[in-house]
Amino acid sequence: MPKALIITVGGSDEPIVNAIKVYNKNGIDFIYFICSGGDSPASSSPTIDKEGKPILVKKEIKCPHCKEIVVEAHQRENILKQSGYKGRYEKIEINNPDNFEEVYKKTFECINKAKKDGCEIIADFTGGTKTMSSVLAIFSALDFKIKPSLTIGERRDINKTTSLSTPIILDIDSVRADFIFKITDELISRYLYFPALLLLEKTLQLGFKQEILEKITKKVLLCKVFYLWDSFEYEKACDNLRYYVDEFKREFAYLLKILERVKNTGYELVFDLISNAQRQGFNGFYDNAVARLYRALELFAQIRLKKFHNIDTSALEKSLDKLKNKEKWLLKKNEKGEIKIGLQDDYKLLLELEDPLGKIYAENENEFTDILKLRNNSKLAHGNLPIDENSWNKFFAFCKDFIEMGCKEIKVKPEYINLPNSF
């Protein structure tokens, strides 16, 4: 892979020369000099390649009275000659080296050029104005493909290091990791576990030191756990969460109830669907949220029929002897001889069986039917209308109230577990 050195150039030539010499020992294929343009004394562009001795080290000083020279001027050759570099290079000249927008734009273009050529990039931001060096430092920290470099050495005053300075590749793993964690923590705070998981998995490939890798790995596993949970992969979520039971005792205990490994109400899947729908609604995925609530209403009735009446609504033909109005249900038989019924028929069947849930349905049938129109007309059902926030709020309020009224009648206490929004 070819190597490119991007380096900011200011008034001091020594750290630039030292950086080129050190990095060129292993070969540099291209150098981008980010410098101030023009021919004024404030321009650093001439110090790079102007013939003669363009670098003024000391100004000539004359006696104010006799005009005799008391300190002779000291000048040096350009940076390329001092460093002995004879390879390819380009000067990125900045008109106003204190203008953040201009410096940012030209530095960005410079980095993209190096990337386009497939270069391994070292960015040394020792020289230049504060704006020039800080912009390159920002890019170096946030772009994980760039190796940030800083020339360090003994300081004899507050202005600059001595000529004995040397460039080093900086270890900024913690800075980069913190940047990634800020993004992923924001995603996790909104229960967006899968996008956070993708970003963290990509981060694992960047070669961080062990302690940071361990922190990333833990976040990857937890994002995977709660993404699996949100995707109804309860078995897999439980298998992975067992490594962190001490931190997530309540969540783990609830998973065991969902999986029926411990004593439960039998309706945990319904309550989890409601919580899941809430998270979808929180992020504005209203159609997804309503689809989950619709399923929660349906599952509530199906579990009641199965648990209390031993009736499977996907094979009602097997339970006709338990029904008063067999003829009514026989009309729903398909060509295979099967009787499969949907949401409202589930509750009508409960009403026929004189179940408390059927009675609540009968008391709220008109509102129940009206509210279901929002779902039935939606994109994810039979219509073409997307669900908006107002419709979602109405649907959620009705469904949650309806299920909780039903729970009260059948002596079941609803338990909702909202997944963690930080870890």
BELQUIJO-V324295 format. One record per residue. N is the residue number from 1. PSI is psi in degrees with one decimal (999 if undefined). OMEGA is omega in whole degrees, -180 to 180 (* if undefined). Layout:
((N PSI OMEGA) (N PSI OMEGA))
This chain:
((1 128.1 178) (2 151.5 -179) (3 136.4 176) (4 135.9 174) (5 122.3 174) (6 124.9 -173) (7 133.5 178) (8 138.7 -175) (9 126.8 177) (10 -141.4 -175) (11 -17.6 -178) (12 120.3 -176) (13 -26.2 -172) (14 -48.3 179) (15 -29.3 179) (16 -46.7 179) (17 -44.1 -180) (18 -41.9 -180) (19 -43.6 -180) (20 -44.3 -180) (21 -46.9 -178) (22 -50.1 -176) (23 -24.2 -179) (24 -10.5 176) (25 -32.7 178) (26 5.9 177) (27 121.1 173) (28 128.2 -179) (29 -23.0 -178) (30 142.6 174) (31 130.4 172) (32 116.3 177) (33 114.1 175) (34 113.3 -170) (35 165.5 175) (36 137.9 -174) (37 179.2 178) (38 178.0 -179) (39 10.0 -179) (40 162.3 178) (41 -21.0 -180) (42 -5.9 -178) (43 135.2 177) (44 -8.4 -179) (45 -45.6 -179) (46 -25.2 -178) (47 -14.3 -176) (48 -46.9 -172) (49 10.5 -180) (50 138.8 -179) (51 161.5 -180) (52 -140.9 179) (53 81.2 -174) (54 -8.9 -175) (55 114.1 -180) (56 115.1 -180) (57 -47.9 177) (58 137.8 176) (59 151.1 174) (60 136.5 179) (61 128.8 179) (62 150.4 175) (63 128.9 -178) (64 -15.3 -177) (65 -55.7 -176) (66 -6.8 179) (67 15.1 175) (68 146.6 177) (69 118.3 179) (70 -26.5 174) (71 119.5 -179) (72 148.2 178) (73 143.8 178) (74 120.6 -178) (75 153.9 180) (76 164.1 177) (77 168.2 -177) (78 166.7 -175) (79 -40.8 -179) (80 -43.2 -179) (81 -40.0 179) (82 -38.7 -177) (83 -18.1 -178) (84 11.7 -179) (85 128.5 -178) (86 14.4 -179) (87 -166.2 -178) (88 148.2 179) (89 165.8 176) (90 140.1 177) (91 124.4 176) (92 97.6 -173) (93 131.2 180) (94 124.0 -180) (95 -45.8 179) (96 95.6 -173) (97 -2.5 176) (98 0.3 179) (99 108.6 -174) (100 -44.0 -176) (101 -44.5 180) (102 -44.6 -180) (103 -43.0 -180) (104 -48.2 -176) (105 -47.1 -176) (106 -33.5 176) (107 -41.9 177) (108 -45.7 179) (109 -39.5 179) (110 -46.9 180) (111 -41.2 179) (112 -35.5 176) (113 -46.3 -180) (114 -39.8 179) (115 -39.2 -179) (116 -32.5 178) (117 3.3 177) (118 30.9 -175) (119 146.3 163) (120 128.5 -171) (121 128.4 168) (122 129.0 -179) (123 112.3 179) (124 117.3 -175) (125 31.3 -179) (126 -45.7 -174) (127 -176.0 176) (128 178.4 177) (129 166.9 178) (130 -38.0 180) (131 -45.7 -179) (132 -48.1 -177) (133 -36.9 -178) (134 -36.3 178) (135 -46.6 180) (136 -34.0 177) (137 -41.4 179) (138 -49.2 179) (139 -40.5 -178) (140 -34.6 -179) (141 -38.6 -173) (142 -21.4 178) (143 107.1 -172) (144 -8.5 179) (145 -5.0 -179) (146 136.5 174) (147 113.6 -179) (148 138.9 -177) (149 144.0 176) (150 135.3 178) (151 123.9 -178) (152 162.9 179) (153 -173.4 -180) (154 135.8 176) (155 124.8 177) (156 -11.3 174) (157 -174.6 -176) (158 -1.8 -173) (159 -47.0 -174) (160 167.2 177) (161 169.4 -179) (162 175.1 180) (163 -7.8 178) (164 6.2 -178) (165 159.3 180) (166 144.7 179) (167 144.5 175) (168 149.3 173) (169 124.2 -174) (170 144.6 173) (171 103.1 -180) (172 30.7 178) (173 -44.1 -177) (174 -40.3 179) (175 -47.2 -178) (176 -40.5 179) (177 -42.5 179) (178 -37.6 178) (179 -45.4 178) (180 -42.1 -179) (181 -34.5 178) (182 -41.5 179) (183 -49.7 -176) (184 -34.1 177) (185 -34.2 176) (186 -41.3 178) (187 -44.6 -180) (188 -35.1 -180) (189 -18.7 178) (190 14.4 178) (191 23.4 179) (192 69.9 -172) (193 -36.2 -175) (194 -47.6 175) (195 -39.9 178) (196 -41.1 180) (197 -45.8 -180) (198 -44.2 -179) (199 -42.6 -180) (200 -38.2 178) (201 -38.1 177) (202 -37.0 180) (203 -33.7 180) (204 -23.9 -177) (205 -1.1 -172) (206 -0.3 173) (207 48.5 177) (208 164.3 176) (209 164.5 -167) (210 -47.0 -175) (211 -35.2 178) (212 -39.4 178) (213 -38.4 179) (214 -39.6 179) (215 -41.7 178) (216 -43.4 -179) (217 -41.0 179) (218 -44.8 179) (219 -37.1 178) (220 -48.4 -178) (221 -43.0 -179) (222 -38.8 175) (223 -39.4 179) (224 -43.2 180) (225 -51.4 -172) (226 -21.5 170) (227 -43.2 177) (228 -42.1 179) (229 -47.7 180) (230 -22.6 179) (231 11.4 176) (232 18.7 176) (233 68.5 -171) (234 -39.5 -180) (235 -48.9 -179) (236 -39.7 179) (237 -43.4 -179) (238 -43.1 -180) (239 -36.5 -178) (240 -32.6 -178) (241 -18.3 -178) (242 -22.0 178) (243 -16.1 -177) (244 36.0 -177) (245 -40.8 -177) (246 -32.9 -179) (247 -25.5 -174) (248 55.1 -177) (249 -46.9 -176) (250 -43.3 -180) (251 -43.6 -179) (252 -42.0 179) (253 -37.2 -180) (254 -37.9 176) (255 -40.2 178) (256 -34.7 176) (257 -44.5 179) (258 -41.7 -178) (259 1.9 177) (260 36.9 176) (261 -12.0 176) (262 173.6 180) (263 134.1 -179) (264 179.3 178) (265 -22.1 -175) (266 -9.7 -177) (267 14.3 -177) (268 -34.1 178) (269 -35.2 179) (270 -47.7 -178) (271 -35.8 179) (272 -35.9 176) (273 -37.6 178) (274 -45.3 178) (275 -41.0 178) (276 -44.2 179) (277 -39.4 178) (278 -41.5 179) (279 -38.4 177) (280 -44.4 179) (281 -37.0 179) (282 -33.5 -179) (283 8.1 176) (284 9.1 178) (285 69.4 -169) (286 -36.9 178) (287 -44.1 177) (288 -40.7 -178) (289 -45.2 -179) (290 -38.5 178) (291 -38.3 179) (292 -39.9 179) (293 -38.9 177) (294 -45.1 179) (295 -35.5 178) (296 -42.9 177) (297 -45.0 -179) (298 -45.8 -178) (299 -34.3 178) (300 -47.7 179) (301 -41.6 -178) (302 -42.1 179) (303 -41.0 179) (304 -44.7 -180) (305 -41.3 -178) (306 -45.4 -173) (307 -41.1 -173) (308 -29.2 -176) (309 -3.7 -179) (310 45.0 179) (311 127.9 178) (312 116.9 -175) (313 -9.5 176) (314 -4.4 178) (315 58.7 -174) (316 -23.1 -179) (317 -21.7 -180) (318 -10.1 -175) (319 19.5 -176) (320 -29.4 -178) (321 -13.5 180) (322 -6.1 -172) (323 146.6 179) (324 -40.1 -175) (325 70.5 -176) (326 -39.1 -176) (327 -39.6 180) (328 -43.4 -176) (329 -26.6 177) (330 -27.3 179) (331 -17.5 -178) (332 6.1 -179) (333 136.3 179) (334 -176.1 -175) (335 -18.7 179) (336 0.9 -179) (337 12.0 -178) (338 148.1 174) (339 109.0 178) (340 128.3 -178) (341 156.2 -176) (342 -165.2 -170) (343 -60.3 -175) (344 -33.1 176) (345 -31.6 176) (346 -46.6 -178) (347 -32.8 176) (348 -35.6 176) (349 -40.3 176) (350 -36.9 178) (351 -43.3 179) (352 -33.0 180) (353 3.7 180) (354 35.9 178) (355 147.2 179) (356 -34.9 180) (357 -34.9 177) (358 -38.6 179) (359 -40.6 178) (360 -39.1 177) (361 -46.0 -179) (362 -37.7 -179) (363 -23.9 -176) (364 20.4 -171) (365 -44.3 -178) (366 -47.5 179) (367 -37.4 179) (368 -48.0 -179) (369 -42.6 -180) (370 -43.7 -176) (371 -32.5 179) (372 -20.8 178) (373 -31.9 178) (374 -43.2 179) (375 -45.1 -175) (376 -28.7 179) (377 3.0 -176) (378 167.7 -179) (379 -32.1 -176) (380 5.2 178) (381 -110.4 -173) (382 -0.8 -174) (383 -158.6 -175) (384 15.6 -176) (385 121.3 176) (386 150.0 178) (387 129.1 176) (388 176.8 -175) (389 -40.9 -179) (390 -44.3 179) (391 -40.1 178) (392 -46.5 -179) (393 -41.0 178) (394 -46.5 -177) (395 -43.6 -179) (396 -47.1 -178) (397 -44.7 -179) (398 -50.4 -175) (399 -44.6 -179) (400 -43.8 179) (401 -42.7 -178) (402 -47.2 -179) (403 -38.7 -180) (404 -34.1 173) (405 -42.5 179) (406 -42.0 179) (407 -39.6 180) (408 -41.4 -178) (409 -35.2 -177) (410 13.1 174) (411 46.2 177) (412 131.8 179) (413 116.7 179) (414 140.1 176) (415 117.0 -179) (416 130.6 174) (417 112.6 175) (418 134.5 -176) (419 156.2 -176) (420 144.4 177) (421 15.3 172) (422 142.9 172) (423 999 *))
